[in-house]
Amino acid sequence: MTDGGDQPDLLSDLTDLDFARHLLVEAHNDLHGKVSRFRMLTDFSRDLLGSVAQNL
């Protein structure tokens, strides 16, 4: 999947299994931090929507 240039596709050397392993490792890295950020965002949006609903 090249565009005619000299650069090969970034994922051309990955097999399906290698790609799946890469995604699993990426999903697992800093899982605690990702969950913490998700909880922070849900708390923030709940508080924001609650304050908007009170002002209506």
Buried (B, 14 or more C-beta within 10 A) or exposed (E): EEEEEEEEEEEEEEEEEEEEEEEEEEEEEEEEEEEEEEEEEEEEEEEEEEEEEEEE
